[in-house]
Amino acid sequence: MIPIRCYTCGKPLIQYYDEFKKRVEAGEDPAKVLDDLGIERYCCRRTMLAAVDISKEIIKFSTKVYRW
């Protein structure tokens, strides 16, 4: 799931996730990207590095999609 806050310290991380993901997929070093974004605490860095977006995988198994 996409991290909204660091699981340990509670710092908001959602505003960095899209930029982090885009730059890492483009081939940049994740450590350098985290440094550039200003994420210095090791707990926040771990949260960003370990995040896996599985929402598109989960929706495949949904039997009903509710539309309001």
Secondary structure, 3 states (H helix, E strand, C coil): CCCCECCCCCCECHHHHHHHHHHHHCCCCHHHHHHHHCCCCHHHHHHHHHCCCCHHHHHCCCCCCCCC
